[in-house]
Amino acid sequence: MPQEKINERDERLSKLQELRKNDLNPYPSRSDRTHLASEVLKNFEKIQENSGELILAGRLMTKRSHGNLNFANLLDVSGQIQIAVSKKELGSAESYKMFDKLIDMGDFVEVTGVCFVTHKGEKSIMVKSWKLLSKAIRPLPEKWHGLKDEEEKLRKRYLDIMLNGETRDMIEKRSKFWNSIRNFLLNKGFLEVETPVLEVTTGGADARPFVTHHNALDMDVFLRISTGELWQKRLMVAGLEKTFEIGRQFRNEGMDAEHLQDYTQMEFYWSYADYKMGMALVEELYKHVARETFGTLKFEIRGFDIDLDQKWAIYDYRDTVKEKTGIDILNTDIKAIEAKLKELKIDYDKKGFNITRAIDNLWKYCRKSIAGPGFLVGVPLSVSPLAKKMSDRPELTERFQPIIAGSELGNGYSELNDPVDQAARFAEQQKLREAGDDEAQMADPEFVEALEHGMPPTCGFGMSERVFSFLMNRTSRECQIFPLLKPKNR
């Protein structure tokens, strides 16, 4: 820490001691605030006419001393308002002296006062009395410099939120985003549910899980990699026809602009519906969320101009890969794909590499140039272990994925409800795991048993906060309020 900052902290600690010597509690339990800053400014003339006193509370963002008069900007959740602290108006020389000498920028204060307009025409509050709510020991970053280092911004997110209106706006939009999804589904008759985060067997996705030990049961368990897919499908077996969950899920994988290990996901399950009905509902959902959160359907995302209101395209998986790489994924082998990946200079994880991973890597290369909005369909069975086969093309599945700005922003399908087929696919996935593919799905015999009791035709769909980060045109990490960071060396 720079020496001058250490000295300023020591100085504030000294002020803290002085406040206590004067029997002033620097950390009281409550405030009697009656108004927010924005309310006062909006109804300023009316409040001024009534000549009533009002109580505000917040953080001092500026403080300027002019002899027997102090001006300061008071910040609360609604905005800022200027306050004036005058020795004459306070009526107490001692009270004024303590405010002038012992109160700093960054301190939280409560002020009681009346509305007045300065000679410069600024709507302000003339303080009649004040109360310290919290003494700040560390100073705020300098006004004109603030936090410039991106890593430091994320590490000290509370300062970034305080000083950066764009970050505050992002957090508000994030809340609107998830609430708009929740309200949309509730209005469509879906029931919100909660399913386990700790699982004996992970299911519902191809991903590497986090492992932890359950002391009470003395066994290892996994943090879920999907938001209750196999649990929500059990609810379809039970007769609940429309469910959804919004919750946290975890994947012990790499980090980049689009991927995190700890993030929020929504998944819904809809009995008696297929993937085509799911596509129609998801398109309606995305448009609703965009309007409610951002007030527009037009976005600039990662170099693409996106209009969600245009007709959504349909992209066939096989045709798209063949058009962009020359490889027919249904008539190829792993050597041919590896040669193409090398030719295209695509780096990929060699551990547990198999035909499924090879095809997936080819598709990920192809999707980068697709603007969307649209849906990917015709996804091969080999990369869709939980999706229903197409009746006329059993090598393909009834799966769909929204494609926007070169990325998959969701995943859905007609759910596999044939228990014999599901058991066979779990067995194939288990072979891949035994061969070294630790992202292949784990077999879940208890889920298969549930399917044997009968599950109606069902469409399932999931989307994560990646959708939000794309619409914000920021990285996923920037769009989390407190992303995971390595601790500093201490």
N, C-alpha and C positions, 0 to 999 in steps of 0.2 A: 504494500500500500504506500502511495506517495507520502512524503513526510508532512506536507501541508495538510493532507486529509487526516492523518493521525492527530495533528495538532488541533484541527477543527473538531474532531470527535472528542478529544480531551476537554476542549473548551465547552462543548455542550454538556459533557458530564459534570463539569464544574457548575454550569448554570442549573443543572438538575439538582445538585446539592443545595444551591442557593434558594431555589424554589421551595424545597422541603424545609429549609431553615425558616422560611417565611410562612410556614404552615399552609402551603399551597400544594394540594394533592396533584401530582403530575399525571396520574393515571386513574381518574375516577371511573365509576362503573357505568354511567349513563349520561345521556344528554336529553334536554327538554326541548329539542328542536321542534319548531312549529311549521317551518316553510323550507322548501328547497330553493336554490338560487334561481332556477328557471321559472318557478312559479312567481317569485317576486318580480323578476324582470318582465314577465308576461302581463302581470296585473299591477304594474308599478304605480300608475296614476291613481287607480282605485284605492290601493293600500295607502298611498300618500294622503289622499283626501280624507280617509278615515283617521289619519294621524295615530294609528295604533302601533304599539311596539310589536316586534316580531323577533323570533329566535332562529338563528341559522347556525349550522355547524359544518365544519369541513377542514380541509388542509390548506394552510397558507402556501400559495405558490410563488408569491412575490411579497416583499416587505421593504418599504421605502420610508426612511425617517427624515422628517423636516422639522427638527427642533421639538416643538410641542405638539407635533402632528405626525401620525404615521398613516400611510396608505398601504393597503395590502389587497391581494386578490385571494378570495376564498373559493376553493374548489370542492364541490360535492358531486354526487353521481350524475346530477342533471346539468352541470356546467359551472361557470365561474361568475362571481359578482365582486365588485370592488367594495371594500369596507374602509372607513376612516376612523381612526382612533385618536381622539383629541384629549389633551390634558384637561381642557376646560369642560368638555362635555362629559368626561368620566367623573369629574368632580372629586377625584382623589389623586393627589400627586404620587402617592405610593403605588397605586394600581397602574398608573400610566408609566411610571418608572420601570416596573416589572415587565410590562408589555414591551416597552422600548428596548430594554437591556437584556431580558432573559428569554424572550420569545423569538424563534427563528423561522425562516422558511422551512417548510416541511412539517412543522408542528400542527397538530389538530387542535382547533379551538372552537368554542361556542361563543357566539356574540348575540347580545340583545341590543336592538337599536331601532331606528326609524329611517324611512326612506328620505333621501334628499338627492338633489342634482348638483354636481360640482360646477364651478364656473366654466369648465370646459364642456359642460353638457353631458357628463357621464352619470348614468343612474347608479346610485351608490347607497350604502347603509352607513349612517352615523351611529357609532357604537356608544351605548350608554353604560354597558357593563360587559365584561368578558370572563371566560372561564377556560382554563387549559384542560383539554381532553386527553392529549397524549404528546409527550415530549419526544421528538425525533432525535436520536443520538447521532445518527449518520446523516450528512447533508445529501440533498438530491444532486443528481448530475447537473453540470453547468447547463444553463438554459439554452445556450446557442449551440452546444456541442452534443449534450446528451449521450445516449448509448449508440455508438457507431458500429462496433464489432458485433456481427450477427450471432456468434456463439454466446457472447455476453448478454445480448438481448434475450435470448432464449433462457439462459441460466438465471437472469434476474428479470424474469417476465413481469413481475409486479411493477418494476420501474418502467419497462417498455409500455405496459398498459396505461400507467399513470401519465406518461409523457407523450404517447403516440396515439393520436385520435384514430388512425387507421387500424391499430391493433384492437382498440376498444370496439370499433365498428365491426371488426371481424368476429369478435366474441359474441356480440349481439346477433349478428347474422347466423353464426353457428347455432345459437339457441333457436332462432326462428326456423332454421333448416330442419332440425330434428322435430320440433313441435309441429311444423307443417306436414311432415310425413306421418306423425302420430295422428293428427287430426284428420288427415285424408283417409287413413285406413279405418279409424274409428267410424267416420261417416259412411264408409262402405260396408260397415257391419262386421269388421274384424275385431276379435277379442285380444287384448294385450295380455301376454303371459310372461312368466319368468321360468327359465330352465337352468340346470346346473352349470356352474363355471368349472368346477372340479369334476373330472370324468375318469372312469376306469379305462375306457376305450374312447379315443378321439374319433370323431366321425363328421362327415359332411363336407370335407374338403381335402385337397392334396396339399399338405403342409407339414413342416417339422414342428412338433409341439414342445412347449416347456414342460419339464418334469419336476415335481416336487414330492416331498414325503409327507404322508398323513400320519402323524404321530399316534393319534388315538386308535386308528385301525391298523397301524404298523404296515403300511403298504404305500407304494409309489402311485401317484395319480398325475393326471395331465391337466393343464389349463386348456380350456376348450379352444378349438381352431375354427369353429363355426358357431353361430348364435342359435344353438339348439336345434339343428336340422333334424337329427334322428329322434330327438325328444318331441319336437313339434309334430313330426309324422306319427309318433305314438299317439298324440292327441287326435290326429285324424282317425286313427284306428278306434279311439275312444268315442268318436262321434262329434267332436268339436270341428265344425266345418270351415271356420275362418279364424286363423290365429296369426299373431305377429309378436316379435320381440325386438326391442332396441336395447343393445347391451354391449359390454366390452368383450372382445375376444383377443387371442394371443397367438402369435406365430413366431417361432424361434428361427428366423431367417434373416437374410441380408437387408440392409437399409439403403434406400435411394429416394429420389424425389417423390416416388409414388407409393413406396412401401414402408410400413412401420411394423413394429412387433406387438404393439399394445394400442388397440384402436376400437372405435365404435362401429357397430354393424347393425343393420336391420335385416331381418328375414321374415317373410310372410309365407303362409301355406293356405291353400284355397282348394277345398274339396269340390269335386265335380267340374273342375276346370282343367284345360290343357294349356300347352305352352303358347298357343295362338291367342287364347283369352288372356294369358299372362302378359304377352307383349302389348296388347291393347291397354291393359290396366297400367303397366309400367310407363308407357308413353304418356298417358294421362297424369300419372303420379309425378313424373319428372317436370312436366310443364307446370303443374300446380306448385310444386316446390320452388321452381325458379321464379315464378310470379310472386309467391308469398315472401320469399327470402330476398330477392334482388329487384323485384318490380319490373323485370324484363325477361324476354326469351332470347335475346341476342347477346352473345358473349364473344370476347376475343380470348382464346385459350391456346397457349403454347404455339403461337404462330398461325392458328386456324381461326377463321371467322365462322362462328357457329350460330345457327338460327334454329332453335328447338321447335319453332312453329312451322318449319317447312315439312314436306312429306318425308317421313323417316324411311331410309333406304333399307333394303334387305341384301346382306352380303353372305354368299355361300362360302363356307369354309374351304371346301375342296377347290372350287373354281378360283377363289381369291389367291390361295397359295400357288396353284398351278400358273395363274396369270403372272404373278410377281416373281416366281422362282423357277418355273418350268418343271417342278416336282409334282407328280400325281400322288398324293399321300395314301391313296388306296391301292396303289400299284407300285410300291417302292420297297426298299429295305434300308436298314440302319446305315449301311456303308454309303449308299447313295446320298442320304441326307447329311451324313457327316462330311462328305466331300463338298456338298453345297454350302454347309455352314462354314467350312474353311474358306471356300471361294468368296463367300459374302463377308468374311472377316467377323463372324459372329462368335463371341466368346461365350462358353457355356460350361456348366459344372459337369466334370467328367465322372464324379462319384455316382454310382448307381445309374449311369446313363443307359437308356433303353429306347426302344422305338417310340414309346409314348412321350418321353422327354424330348426326343429328336423332333417329332412332329410339332410339339408345343413350341419349341424354339424357332422353328420355321414360321409358324403363325405369328409369334411375337414380333418377328422381323417385319412381316407383311403389314401388320396392323398399324405400324407407325405412320404410314402415309395416308391412312383413311381418315378423312375429316369427320364424317357423320353429319348429323345424327342418323343412326340406323341400328339394325340388329344383325348380329352374326347368327347364322343358322347352319344346319347340316353338319354339326360337329360330330366327329367320329366317335364310335363307341369306346375305342381304346383310351380316350381321354375324358370319358364321362361315366364313371362307374356307378353313379346313382340315378342316371337319367333313363327314361323309357326309350326303347328302340322305336324307330319309325317302322310302322307295320309293313310298308312296301320297300323299305331299304334298311334291313336289320343291321347293316354295318354302320349306320348313322343313328343319331339320337334326336329326340324332340327337345332340343336345348336352344336357348337364346341368350345372347349377351348384348346389352346396349354398347354401341361403339361411338365414342365422342372424342374428338381431338387425338386420334391415334392410340386410344387405350380402351380397354374393357372397363366399363363403369357399372358393373353389376353382372349377375349370373342367375339364370333361372331355367327350369325345364319341367316337362311333364314327369312327375316323380315315378320312379320304378316301384311298382307295388306287387310284382310277381316275386314271392319269397324264394322260389327255386332259382330263378334267374339272379336274384340278389345274392344268394348264398354262393352261387358259382362265381359271380364277379368279385365278391370278397375273397374267395379262394385265389383268384388270379392276382388280386392286389397283394395278397399275402406272399405269393411267390416273388413279386417285385420287391417287397420289403426284404425278404430273405436274400435276395440278390444284391442288396445294398442300397435300394431306393427308399430312404427313410421319409420321403414325402408321400409314398403310396399309402392308401387308406388301410386302417386296421380292420380286421374282421370283427363284427359285433353279432355274435349268435343270439343274444337276447333281443336285438332289434329284428333279426330275421324271425324269431319266434313271435314277436308282436305282429309282423306282417302276415304270418300264417293264420292269424285270427281275422284277417281281411282288412285292407285299407282301400277306401274308395279312390277313383281317379282323382289325382291331386296335382295342382301346379304349385311349385315353390319358387321363391325368388329372394335373392339377397343383394344388398348394396351397402357399401361402407362409406366412411367419411371421405374417401378418395373423391367421391362425386362432389362434395362440398369444396375440396381443395381445387378441383378442376374449375368449377364455376367461379371461384375466387381468383383463379389463375396464379396460385401460389403453390409451393411445395407442401406435401402432407405434413411435414414437421412444423412448418410455419403456422399451419392452421390448427394445430393442437394448442391448447392453452398452456399446458406444462409438459412439453415433450421430454422423453427420457434422454439424459445426458450423462456422460461419464463424470464422476466427481473430480474436482480439481485436486491436484497433489497437495497434501497438507503437511 
